[in-house]
C-alpha cells in the first residue's frame, strides 16, 4: 500500500539526479517554525534519502533536511 505522504520512487530518483551530493543550494522557504535557517542561507547537499528529503550541510552548521513538497531550495 502506497504512503501518500512520501513521493514515489520515480520522483525520489528525479530529486537525486537534480541534487547530487556536493551540489550547492540556497534556501528559498522552509516550513519549520523552530528552525534558525532563513531564506538565502546556503549549504551543500550531503544526500537524498528514500523519502526525497534533501540533507544539506548548511554553512551555518545546521544539518536540517529539506522535506519534499514542503520546503524549497534552489541550485546555485
PDB file of N, CA, C and O in Angstrom:
ATOM      1  N   UNK A   1       0.843  -1.182   0.000  1.00  0.00           N
ATOM      2  CA  UNK A   1       0.000   0.000   0.000  1.00  0.00           C
ATOM      3  C   UNK A   1       0.887   1.244   0.000  1.00  0.00           C
ATOM      4  O   UNK A   1       1.799   1.362   0.819  1.00  0.00           O
ATOM      5  N   UNK A   2       0.617   2.169  -0.920  1.00  0.00           N
ATOM      6  CA  UNK A   2       1.442   3.376  -1.062  1.00  0.00           C
ATOM      7  C   UNK A   2       1.148   4.362   0.059  1.00  0.00           C
ATOM      8  O   UNK A   2       0.006   4.512   0.493  1.00  0.00           O
ATOM      9  N   UNK A   3       2.183   5.021   0.511  1.00  0.00           N
ATOM     10  CA  UNK A   3       2.042   6.060   1.518  1.00  0.00           C
ATOM     11  C   UNK A   3       1.956   7.398   0.789  1.00  0.00           C
ATOM     12  O   UNK A   3       2.916   7.813   0.140  1.00  0.00           O
ATOM     13  N   UNK A   4       0.827   8.068   0.892  1.00  0.00           N
ATOM     14  CA  UNK A   4       0.622   9.326   0.166  1.00  0.00           C
ATOM     15  C   UNK A   4       1.406  10.498   0.731  1.00  0.00           C
ATOM     16  O   UNK A   4       1.400  11.583   0.149  1.00  0.00           O
ATOM     17  N   UNK A   5       2.077  10.298   1.849  1.00  0.00           N
ATOM     18  CA  UNK A   5       2.858  11.376   2.442  1.00  0.00           C
ATOM     19  C   UNK A   5       4.248  11.484   1.826  1.00  0.00           C
ATOM     20  O   UNK A   5       4.930  12.491   2.014  1.00  0.00           O
ATOM     21  N   UNK A   6       4.669  10.470   1.102  1.00  0.00           N
ATOM     22  CA  UNK A   6       6.005  10.455   0.519  1.00  0.00           C
ATOM     23  C   UNK A   6       5.917  10.350  -0.995  1.00  0.00           C
ATOM     24  O   UNK A   6       4.971   9.768  -1.526  1.00  0.00           O
ATOM     25  N   UNK A   7       6.903  10.915  -1.696  1.00  0.00           N
ATOM     26  CA  UNK A   7       6.916  10.805  -3.159  1.00  0.00           C
ATOM     27  C   UNK A   7       7.211   9.372  -3.591  1.00  0.00           C
ATOM     28  O   UNK A   7       7.803   8.598  -2.839  1.00  0.00           O
ATOM     29  N   UNK A   8       6.790   9.024  -4.817  1.00  0.00           N
ATOM     30  CA  UNK A   8       7.071   7.689  -5.332  1.00  0.00           C
ATOM     31  C   UNK A   8       8.552   7.569  -5.715  1.00  0.00           C
ATOM     32  O   UNK A   8       9.277   8.562  -5.768  1.00  0.00           O
ATOM     33  N   UNK A   9       8.977   6.339  -5.977  1.00  0.00           N
ATOM     34  CA  UNK A   9      10.399   6.067  -6.249  1.00  0.00           C
ATOM     35  C   UNK A   9      10.911   6.854  -7.452  1.00  0.00           C
ATOM     36  O   UNK A   9      12.055   7.307  -7.456  1.00  0.00           O
ATOM     37  N   UNK A  10      10.071   7.018  -8.471  1.00  0.00           N
ATOM     38  CA  UNK A  10      10.476   7.772  -9.668  1.00  0.00           C
ATOM     39  C   UNK A  10      10.791   9.223  -9.318  1.00  0.00           C
ATOM     40  O   UNK A  10      11.769   9.793  -9.801  1.00  0.00           O
ATOM     41  N   UNK A  11       9.954   9.809  -8.476  1.00  0.00           N
ATOM     42  CA  UNK A  11      10.171  11.191  -8.042  1.00  0.00           C
ATOM     43  C   UNK A  11      11.447  11.302  -7.216  1.00  0.00           C
ATOM     44  O   UNK A  11      12.221  12.244  -7.388  1.00  0.00           O
ATOM     45  N   UNK A  12      11.668  10.339  -6.315  1.00  0.00           N
ATOM     46  CA  UNK A  12      12.884  10.343  -5.490  1.00  0.00           C
ATOM     47  C   UNK A  12      14.120  10.286  -6.386  1.00  0.00           C
ATOM     48  O   UNK A  12      15.089  11.006  -6.146  1.00  0.00           O
ATOM     49  N   UNK A  13      14.096   9.441  -7.414  1.00  0.00           N
ATOM     50  CA  UNK A  13      15.241   9.352  -8.340  1.00  0.00           C
ATOM     51  C   UNK A  13      15.456  10.667  -9.077  1.00  0.00           C
ATOM     52  O   UNK A  13      16.595  11.078  -9.302  1.00  0.00           O
ATOM     53  N   UNK A  14      14.370  11.324  -9.451  1.00  0.00           N
ATOM     54  CA  UNK A  14      14.478  12.630 -10.121  1.00  0.00           C
ATOM     55  C   UNK A  14      15.130  13.662  -9.191  1.00  0.00           C
ATOM     56  O   UNK A  14      15.991  14.432  -9.615  1.00  0.00           O
ATOM     57  N   UNK A  15      14.713  13.668  -7.923  1.00  0.00           N
ATOM     58  CA  UNK A  15      15.292  14.598  -6.943  1.00  0.00           C
ATOM     59  C   UNK A  15      16.783  14.287  -6.763  1.00  0.00           C
ATOM     60  O   UNK A  15      17.601  15.204  -6.686  1.00  0.00           O
ATOM     61  N   UNK A  16      17.136  13.003  -6.698  1.00  0.00           N
ATOM     62  CA  UNK A  16      18.547  12.619  -6.542  1.00  0.00           C
ATOM     63  C   UNK A  16      19.388  13.096  -7.724  1.00  0.00           C
ATOM     64  O   UNK A  16      20.529  13.522  -7.545  1.00  0.00           O
ATOM     65  N   UNK A  17      18.827  13.026  -8.930  1.00  0.00           N
ATOM     66  CA  UNK A  17      19.571  13.494 -10.117  1.00  0.00           C
ATOM     67  C   UNK A  17      19.704  15.014 -10.123  1.00  0.00           C
ATOM     68  O   UNK A  17      20.718  15.555 -10.563  1.00  0.00           O
ATOM     69  N   UNK A  18      18.670  15.696  -9.630  1.00  0.00           N
ATOM     70  CA  UNK A  18      18.696  17.164  -9.591  1.00  0.00           C
ATOM     71  C   UNK A  18      19.657  17.694  -8.521  1.00  0.00           C
ATOM     72  O   UNK A  18      20.285  18.738  -8.699  1.00  0.00           O
ATOM     73  N   UNK A  19      19.760  16.959  -7.411  1.00  0.00           N
ATOM     74  CA  UNK A  19      20.549  17.420  -6.267  1.00  0.00           C
ATOM     75  C   UNK A  19      21.539  16.357  -5.804  1.00  0.00           C
ATOM     76  O   UNK A  19      21.416  15.847  -4.691  1.00  0.00           O
ATOM     77  N   UNK A  20      22.523  16.015  -6.646  1.00  0.00           N
ATOM     78  CA  UNK A  20      23.517  15.028  -6.201  1.00  0.00           C
ATOM     79  C   UNK A  20      24.383  15.600  -5.073  1.00  0.00           C
ATOM     80  O   UNK A  20      24.498  16.816  -4.919  1.00  0.00           O
ATOM     81  N   UNK A  21      24.985  14.706  -4.294  1.00  0.00           N
ATOM     82  CA  UNK A  21      25.886  15.145  -3.228  1.00  0.00           C
ATOM     83  C   UNK A  21      26.912  16.126  -3.766  1.00  0.00           C
ATOM     84  O   UNK A  21      27.474  15.927  -4.843  1.00  0.00           O
ATOM     85  N   UNK A  22      27.153  17.195  -3.000  1.00  0.00           N
ATOM     86  CA  UNK A  22      28.128  18.201  -3.403  1.00  0.00           C
ATOM     87  C   UNK A  22      27.509  19.423  -4.070  1.00  0.00           C
ATOM     88  O   UNK A  22      28.185  20.432  -4.267  1.00  0.00           O
ATOM     89  N   UNK A  23      26.211  19.336  -4.424  1.00  0.00           N
ATOM     90  CA  UNK A  23      25.529  20.459  -5.061  1.00  0.00           C
ATOM     91  C   UNK A  23      25.329  21.585  -4.056  1.00  0.00           C
ATOM     92  O   UNK A  23      24.892  21.350  -2.929  1.00  0.00           O
ATOM     93  N   UNK A  24      25.648  22.794  -4.462  1.00  0.00           N
ATOM     94  CA  UNK A  24      25.410  23.966  -3.608  1.00  0.00           C
ATOM     95  C   UNK A  24      23.975  24.429  -3.811  1.00  0.00           C
ATOM     96  O   UNK A  24      23.489  24.510  -4.940  1.00  0.00           O
ATOM     97  N   UNK A  25      23.300  24.734  -2.699  1.00  0.00           N
ATOM     98  CA  UNK A  25      21.912  25.176  -2.740  1.00  0.00           C
ATOM     99  C   UNK A  25      21.703  26.404  -1.863  1.00  0.00           C
ATOM    100  O   UNK A  25      22.507  26.716  -0.984  1.00  0.00           O
ATOM    101  N   UNK A  26      20.590  27.090  -2.136  1.00  0.00           N
ATOM    102  CA  UNK A  26      20.175  28.233  -1.333  1.00  0.00           C
ATOM    103  C   UNK A  26      18.748  27.992  -0.879  1.00  0.00           C
ATOM    104  O   UNK A  26      17.899  27.585  -1.671  1.00  0.00           O
ATOM    105  N   UNK A  27      18.482  28.242   0.398  1.00  0.00           N
ATOM    106  CA  UNK A  27      17.142  28.055   0.934  1.00  0.00           C
ATOM    107  C   UNK A  27      16.203  29.133   0.394  1.00  0.00           C
ATOM    108  O   UNK A  27      16.505  30.325   0.443  1.00  0.00           O
ATOM    109  N   UNK A  28      15.058  28.684  -0.123  1.00  0.00           N
ATOM    110  CA  UNK A  28      14.016  29.603  -0.587  1.00  0.00           C
ATOM    111  C   UNK A  28      12.957  29.730   0.498  1.00  0.00           C
ATOM    112  O   UNK A  28      12.557  30.836   0.862  1.00  0.00           O
ATOM    113  N   UNK A  29      12.502  28.576   1.019  1.00  0.00           N
ATOM    114  CA  UNK A  29      11.439  28.568   2.023  1.00  0.00           C
ATOM    115  C   UNK A  29      11.503  27.270   2.801  1.00  0.00           C
ATOM    116  O   UNK A  29      11.753  26.209   2.230  1.00  0.00           O
ATOM    117  N   UNK A  30      11.273  27.352   4.125  1.00  0.00           N
ATOM    118  CA  UNK A  30      11.228  26.152   4.960  1.00  0.00           C
ATOM    119  C   UNK A  30      10.005  26.224   5.865  1.00  0.00           C
ATOM    120  O   UNK A  30       9.760  27.241   6.514  1.00  0.00           O
ATOM    121  N   UNK A  31       9.242  25.136   5.901  1.00  0.00           N
ATOM    122  CA  UNK A  31       8.014  25.047   6.683  1.00  0.00           C
ATOM    123  C   UNK A  31       8.327  24.482   8.068  1.00  0.00           C
ATOM    124  O   UNK A  31       7.837  23.415   8.437  1.00  0.00           O
ATOM    125  N   UNK A  32       9.142  25.205   8.827  1.00  0.00           N
ATOM    126  CA  UNK A  32       9.531  24.774  10.176  1.00  0.00           C
ATOM    127  C   UNK A  32       9.663  26.018  11.047  1.00  0.00           C
ATOM    128  O   UNK A  32      10.641  26.756  10.922  1.00  0.00           O
ATOM    129  N   UNK A  33       8.694  26.263  11.928  1.00  0.00           N
ATOM    130  CA  UNK A  33       8.720  27.482  12.738  1.00  0.00           C
ATOM    131  C   UNK A  33       9.860  27.539  13.750  1.00  0.00           C
ATOM    132  O   UNK A  33      10.130  28.599  14.315  1.00  0.00           O
ATOM    133  N   UNK A  34      10.534  26.405  13.986  1.00  0.00           N
ATOM    134  CA  UNK A  34      11.565  26.363  15.023  1.00  0.00           C
ATOM    135  C   UNK A  34      12.989  26.451  14.483  1.00  0.00           C
ATOM    136  O   UNK A  34      13.937  26.533  15.264  1.00  0.00           O
ATOM    137  N   UNK A  35      13.156  26.435  13.158  1.00  0.00           N
ATOM    138  CA  UNK A  35      14.498  26.466  12.606  1.00  0.00           C
ATOM    139  C   UNK A  35      15.092  27.873  12.670  1.00  0.00           C
ATOM    140  O   UNK A  35      14.376  28.874  12.640  1.00  0.00           O
ATOM    141  N   UNK A  36      16.395  27.914  12.756  1.00  0.00           N
ATOM    142  CA  UNK A  36      17.096  29.203  12.683  1.00  0.00           C
ATOM    143  C   UNK A  36      17.506  29.509  11.243  1.00  0.00           C
ATOM    144  O   UNK A  36      17.995  30.600  10.950  1.00  0.00           O
ATOM    145  N   UNK A  37      17.301  28.535  10.343  1.00  0.00           N
ATOM    146  CA  UNK A  37      17.601  28.778   8.935  1.00  0.00           C
ATOM    147  C   UNK A  37      16.628  29.799   8.380  1.00  0.00           C
ATOM    148  O   UNK A  37      15.466  29.856   8.783  1.00  0.00           O
ATOM    149  N   UNK A  38      17.119  30.608   7.449  1.00  0.00           N
ATOM    150  CA  UNK A  38      16.267  31.618   6.839  1.00  0.00           C
ATOM    151  C   UNK A  38      16.515  31.651   5.335  1.00  0.00           C
ATOM    152  O   UNK A  38      17.560  31.209   4.858  1.00  0.00           O
ATOM    153  N   UNK A  39      15.536  32.184   4.591  1.00  0.00           N
ATOM    154  CA  UNK A  39      15.730  32.287   3.142  1.00  0.00           C
ATOM    155  C   UNK A  39      17.049  32.978   2.820  1.00  0.00           C
ATOM    156  O   UNK A  39      17.437  33.942   3.480  1.00  0.00           O
ATOM    157  N   UNK A  40      17.720  32.480   1.813  1.00  0.00           N
ATOM    158  CA  UNK A  40      19.034  32.919   1.319  1.00  0.00           C
ATOM    159  C   UNK A  40      20.202  32.201   2.003  1.00  0.00           C
ATOM    160  O   UNK A  40      21.344  32.345   1.565  1.00  0.00           O
ATOM    161  N   UNK A  41      19.939  31.423   3.078  1.00  0.00           N
ATOM    162  CA  UNK A  41      21.016  30.616   3.655  1.00  0.00           C
ATOM    163  C   UNK A  41      21.483  29.598   2.619  1.00  0.00           C
ATOM    164  O   UNK A  41      20.692  29.091   1.823  1.00  0.00           O
ATOM    165  N   UNK A  42      22.788  29.311   2.645  1.00  0.00           N
ATOM    166  CA  UNK A  42      23.379  28.419   1.651  1.00  0.00           C
ATOM    167  C   UNK A  42      23.989  27.191   2.313  1.00  0.00           C
ATOM    168  O   UNK A  42      24.353  27.206   3.489  1.00  0.00           O
ATOM    169  N   UNK A  43      24.089  26.122   1.514  1.00  0.00           N
ATOM    170  CA  UNK A  43      24.683  24.901   2.018  1.00  0.00           C
ATOM    171  C   UNK A  43      25.034  23.954   0.889  1.00  0.00           C
ATOM    172  O   UNK A  43      24.838  24.261  -0.287  1.00  0.00           O
ATOM    173  N   UNK A  44      25.561  22.791   1.268  1.00  0.00           N
ATOM    174  CA  UNK A  44      25.996  21.771   0.312  1.00  0.00           C
ATOM    175  C   UNK A  44      25.205  20.488   0.563  1.00  0.00           C
ATOM    176  O   UNK A  44      25.138  19.996   1.690  1.00  0.00           O
ATOM    177  N   UNK A  45      24.606  19.954  -0.504  1.00  0.00           N
ATOM    178  CA  UNK A  45      23.821  18.720  -0.384  1.00  0.00           C
ATOM    179  C   UNK A  45      24.736  17.578   0.032  1.00  0.00           C
ATOM    180  O   UNK A  45      25.803  17.371  -0.546  1.00  0.00           O
ATOM    181  N   UNK A  46      24.296  16.840   1.051  1.00  0.00           N
ATOM    182  CA  UNK A  46      25.012  15.650   1.508  1.00  0.00           C
ATOM    183  C   UNK A  46      24.441  14.416   0.802  1.00  0.00           C
ATOM    184  O   UNK A  46      25.191  13.588   0.285  1.00  0.00           O
ATOM    185  N   UNK A  47      23.103  14.298   0.784  1.00  0.00           N
ATOM    186  CA  UNK A  47      22.449  13.144   0.153  1.00  0.00           C
ATOM    187  C   UNK A  47      20.951  13.358   0.107  1.00  0.00           C
ATOM    188  O   UNK A  47      20.414  14.245   0.771  1.00  0.00           O
ATOM    189  N   UNK A  48      20.277  12.527  -0.693  1.00  0.00           N
ATOM    190  CA  UNK A  48      18.812  12.496  -0.746  1.00  0.00           C
ATOM    191  C   UNK A  48      18.389  11.101  -0.276  1.00  0.00           C
ATOM    192  O   UNK A  48      18.858  10.094  -0.806  1.00  0.00           O
ATOM    193  N   UNK A  49      17.498  11.049   0.721  1.00  0.00           N
ATOM    194  CA  UNK A  49      17.087   9.740   1.238  1.00  0.00           C
ATOM    195  C   UNK A  49      15.905   9.163   0.451  1.00  0.00           C
ATOM    196  O   UNK A  49      15.465   9.749  -0.538  1.00  0.00           O
ATOM    197  N   UNK A  50      15.399   8.018   0.895  1.00  0.00           N
ATOM    198  CA  UNK A  50      14.339   7.314   0.175  1.00  0.00           C
ATOM    199  C   UNK A  50      12.984   8.010   0.238  1.00  0.00           C
ATOM    200  O   UNK A  50      12.054   7.599  -0.456  1.00  0.00           O
ATOM    201  N   UNK A  51      12.850   9.061   1.059  1.00  0.00           N
ATOM    202  CA  UNK A  51      11.602   9.820   1.117  1.00  0.00           C
ATOM    203  C   UNK A  51      11.706  11.108   0.301  1.00  0.00           C
ATOM    204  O   UNK A  51      10.761  11.896   0.263  1.00  0.00           O
ATOM    205  N   UNK A  52      12.852  11.325  -0.352  1.00  0.00           N
ATOM    206  CA  UNK A  52      13.047  12.532  -1.142  1.00  0.00           C
ATOM    207  C   UNK A  52      13.548  13.711  -0.331  1.00  0.00           C
ATOM    208  O   UNK A  52      13.675  14.817  -0.855  1.00  0.00           O
ATOM    209  N   UNK A  53      13.836  13.485   0.956  1.00  0.00           N
ATOM    210  CA  UNK A  53      14.381  14.565   1.785  1.00  0.00           C
ATOM    211  C   UNK A  53      15.817  14.832   1.360  1.00  0.00           C
ATOM    212  O   UNK A  53      16.632  13.915   1.261  1.00  0.00           O
ATOM    213  N   UNK A  54      16.112  16.103   1.110  1.00  0.00           N
ATOM    214  CA  UNK A  54      17.458  16.518   0.709  1.00  0.00           C
ATOM    215  C   UNK A  54      18.194  16.933   1.977  1.00  0.00           C
ATOM    216  O   UNK A  54      17.836  17.925   2.611  1.00  0.00           O
ATOM    217  N   UNK A  55      19.218  16.176   2.345  1.00  0.00           N
ATOM    218  CA  UNK A  55      20.002  16.523   3.529  1.00  0.00           C
ATOM    219  C   UNK A  55      21.124  17.463   3.122  1.00  0.00           C
ATOM    220  O   UNK A  55      21.903  17.179   2.212  1.00  0.00           O
ATOM    221  N   UNK A  56      21.186  18.598   3.824  1.00  0.00           N
ATOM    222  CA  UNK A  56      22.112  19.676   3.474  1.00  0.00           C
ATOM    223  C   UNK A  56      23.010  19.967   4.665  1.00  0.00           C
ATOM    224  O   UNK A  56      22.552  20.048   5.805  1.00  0.00           O
ATOM    225  N   UNK A  57      24.303  20.123   4.380  1.00  0.00           N
ATOM    226  CA  UNK A  57      25.227  20.653   5.386  1.00  0.00           C
ATOM    227  C   UNK A  57      25.217  22.160   5.191  1.00  0.00           C
ATOM    228  O   UNK A  57      25.920  22.691   4.330  1.00  0.00           O
ATOM    229  N   UNK A  58      24.417  22.841   5.995  1.00  0.00           N
ATOM    230  CA  UNK A  58      24.272  24.289   5.862  1.00  0.00           C
ATOM    231  C   UNK A  58      25.533  24.999   6.338  1.00  0.00           C
ATOM    232  O   UNK A  58      26.181  24.553   7.285  1.00  0.00           O
ATOM    233  N   UNK A  59      25.879  26.091   5.690  1.00  0.00           N
ATOM    234  CA  UNK A  59      27.073  26.856   6.061  1.00  0.00           C
ATOM    235  C   UNK A  59      26.993  27.337   7.509  1.00  0.00           C
ATOM    236  O   UNK A  59      28.022  27.580   8.139  1.00  0.00           O
ATOM    237  N   UNK A  60      25.778  27.475   8.040  1.00  0.00           N
ATOM    238  CA  UNK A  60      25.578  27.937   9.419  1.00  0.00           C
ATOM    239  C   UNK A  60      25.868  26.834  10.442  1.00  0.00           C
ATOM    240  O   UNK A  60      25.912  27.093  11.645  1.00  0.00           O
ATOM    241  N   UNK A  61      26.069  25.589   9.952  1.00  0.00           N
ATOM    242  CA  UNK A  61      26.342  24.479  10.864  1.00  0.00           C
ATOM    243  C   UNK A  61      25.160  23.546  11.042  1.00  0.00           C
ATOM    244  O   UNK A  61      25.321  22.457  11.592  1.00  0.00           O
ATOM    245  N   UNK A  62      23.986  23.935  10.597  1.00  0.00           N
ATOM    246  CA  UNK A  62      22.796  23.083  10.706  1.00  0.00           C
ATOM    247  C   UNK A  62      22.888  21.922   9.721  1.00  0.00           C
ATOM    248  O   UNK A  62      23.567  22.015   8.698  1.00  0.00           O
ATOM    249  N   UNK A  63      22.203  20.834  10.038  1.00  0.00           N
ATOM    250  CA  UNK A  63      22.144  19.684   9.138  1.00  0.00           C
ATOM    251  C   UNK A  63      20.705  19.359   8.764  1.00  0.00           C
ATOM    252  O   UNK A  63      20.415  18.258   8.296  1.00  0.00           O
ATOM    253  N   UNK A  64      19.802  20.318   8.972  1.00  0.00           N
ATOM    254  CA  UNK A  64      18.383  20.104   8.734  1.00  0.00           C
ATOM    255  C   UNK A  64      18.097  19.788   7.275  1.00  0.00           C
ATOM    256  O   UNK A  64      18.648  20.413   6.369  1.00  0.00           O
ATOM    257  N   UNK A  65      17.223  18.802   7.063  1.00  0.00           N
ATOM    258  CA  UNK A  65      16.876  18.375   5.716  1.00  0.00           C
ATOM    259  C   UNK A  65      15.746  19.187   5.103  1.00  0.00           C
ATOM    260  O   UNK A  65      14.932  19.782   5.810  1.00  0.00           O
ATOM    261  N   UNK A  66      15.711  19.199   3.779  1.00  0.00           N
ATOM    262  CA  UNK A  66      14.663  19.856   3.001  1.00  0.00           C
ATOM    263  C   UNK A  66      13.616  18.787   2.676  1.00  0.00           C
ATOM    264  O   UNK A  66      13.909  17.834   1.954  1.00  0.00           O
ATOM    265  N   UNK A  67      12.407  18.938   3.202  1.00  0.00           N
ATOM    266  CA  UNK A  67      11.355  17.947   3.039  1.00  0.00           C
ATOM    267  C   UNK A  67      10.650  18.148   1.695  1.00  0.00           C
ATOM    268  O   UNK A  67      10.176  19.240   1.380  1.00  0.00           O
ATOM    269  N   UNK A  68      10.595  17.065   0.911  1.00  0.00           N
ATOM    270  CA  UNK A  68       9.967  17.121  -0.400  1.00  0.00           C
ATOM    271  C   UNK A  68       8.504  17.549  -0.267  1.00  0.00           C
ATOM    272  O   UNK A  68       7.753  16.995   0.536  1.00  0.00           O
ATOM    273  N   UNK A  69       8.110  18.546  -1.070  1.00  0.00           N
ATOM    274  CA  UNK A  69       6.729  19.009  -1.073  1.00  0.00           C
ATOM    275  C   UNK A  69       6.392  20.025  -0.006  1.00  0.00           C
ATOM    276  O   UNK A  69       5.296  20.586  -0.011  1.00  0.00           O
ATOM    277  N   UNK A  70       7.313  20.275   0.911  1.00  0.00           N
ATOM    278  CA  UNK A  70       7.074  21.242   1.998  1.00  0.00           C
ATOM    279  C   UNK A  70       8.032  22.430   1.928  1.00  0.00           C
ATOM    280  O   UNK A  70       7.610  23.584   2.010  1.00  0.00           O
ATOM    281  N   UNK A  71       9.326  22.135   1.774  1.00  0.00           N
ATOM    282  CA  UNK A  71      10.377  23.153   1.779  1.00  0.00           C
ATOM    283  C   UNK A  71      10.896  23.365   0.358  1.00  0.00           C
ATOM    284  O   UNK A  71      10.645  22.554  -0.533  1.00  0.00           O
ATOM    285  N   UNK A  72      11.618  24.461   0.160  1.00  0.00           N
ATOM    286  CA  UNK A  72      12.156  24.746  -1.173  1.00  0.00           C
ATOM    287  C   UNK A  72      13.588  25.236  -1.099  1.00  0.00           C
ATOM    288  O   UNK A  72      13.940  26.061  -0.255  1.00  0.00           O
ATOM    289  N   UNK A  73      14.418  24.705  -2.012  1.00  0.00           N
ATOM    290  CA  UNK A  73      15.767  25.207  -2.221  1.00  0.00           C
ATOM    291  C   UNK A  73      15.944  25.420  -3.721  1.00  0.00           C
ATOM    292  O   UNK A  73      15.173  24.911  -4.534  1.00  0.00           O
ATOM    293  N   UNK A  74      16.981  26.187  -4.068  1.00  0.00           N
ATOM    294  CA  UNK A  74      17.343  26.311  -5.476  1.00  0.00           C
ATOM    295  C   UNK A  74      18.833  26.045  -5.606  1.00  0.00           C
ATOM    296  O   UNK A  74      19.619  26.323  -4.701  1.00  0.00           O
ATOM    297  N   UNK A  75      19.199  25.493  -6.770  1.00  0.00           N
ATOM    298  CA  UNK A  75      20.608  25.213  -7.028  1.00  0.00           C
ATOM    299  C   UNK A  75      21.351  26.518  -7.286  1.00  0.00           C
ATOM    300  O   UNK A  75      20.812  27.465  -7.858  1.00  0.00           O
ATOM    301  N   UNK A  76      22.597  26.533  -6.849  1.00  0.00           N
ATOM    302  CA  UNK A  76      23.445  27.706  -7.121  1.00  0.00           C
ATOM    303  C   UNK A  76      24.378  27.394  -8.264  1.00  0.00           C
ATOM    304  O   UNK A  76      25.178  28.243  -8.657  1.00  0.00           O
TER     305      UNK A  76
END
